[in-house]
């Protein structure tokens, strides 16, 4: 691990469970936390370049702790949290766990960490979005420039809110991605918000004209386009055709390529040395 302050912080963490929002290490060195009566940790799903298969980034996902499998998704806990304050607490706990569990494994490689921002937080946080999380990253001396905050798809009525939040994240030094329901909507978001990345559903690839326009305009603007939920060979074939037509390497993630796991994949150099 290449982050000495994080290493010292991990060394101080007790493996004894404490308060609901406390963080501790399990016997494998993974950071865990508790929200309500549920113990959680992190899983990571790779974001790959389709042409080369190279892992460009990982998305951090909250998972219940299970001895039998990789755990269940806990993101829907936010939908059932009793208050906005508890939603904010869970969201920040998840992001801190993911950052710790990612950077204790990732070292100095160039791979990014994508972290979700739940839609309730767009309006629940009164001001200065991202400031609290930036303070955590700064305190642990973790590279903020390798973190990409993922904003949810917004309704037309929430457009102003998405503008405000994205601008505030940018002012705090974060890059951000926006989830969009279609290529046409992505073209509007590209002009309005100037995101660092756009995320589209790989199950919705019907509008090839708009998709090609989006890929070319995004490449010209230096904006990454990630196709999430890639789950079928048919969608993979369509994406490869789009990449060839646009002459652009595409990024994708999904169960067809990788399942979310607690450990990061070894690089070629690490695998050779193992």
CORQUI-V132317 format. One record per pair of residues at least 24 apart in sequence whose ideal C-beta (glycine too) atoms are under 6 Angstrom apart, sorted by the first residue. I is the first residue (numbers start at 0). J is the second residue. Records with the same first field share a line. If there is no record, write none. Layout:
I=J / J
This chain:
0=103
1=106 / 107
2=102
4=139 / 140
5=102 / 139
8=139
20=92
29=100 / 261
30=96 / 99 / 100
32=92 / 96
34=89
38=64
39=63 / 73
40=64
41=96 / 97 / 100
42=69 / 259 / 260 / 261
43=263
44=252 / 257 / 259
45=257
46=225 / 250 / 252
47=256
48=248 / 250
49=249 / 251
50=248
54=264
56=110 / 111 / 113
57=112
58=113
59=97 / 114
60=259
61=93
77=117
83=123
86=119 / 123
87=123
90=117 / 120
94=132
95=135
102=141
104=263
111=145 / 147
112=146
113=147 / 149
114=148
115=149
116=148 / 150
118=151
121=160 / 164
128=164 / 167 / 168
129=168 / 171 / 173
130=171
133=171
143=172
147=174 / 176
148=173 / 175
149=176
150=175 / 177
151=178
152=178 / 179 / 180
165=192
182=206 / 209 / 210 / 213
183=209
185=213
186=213
196=223 / 225
197=224
198=225 / 227
199=226
200=228
201=226 / 228 / 229 / 234
202=228
204=237
210=241
211=244 / 245
214=245 / 247
215=245
218=247
223=250
225=250
226=251
227=252
228=253
229=253 / 255
230=254 / 255
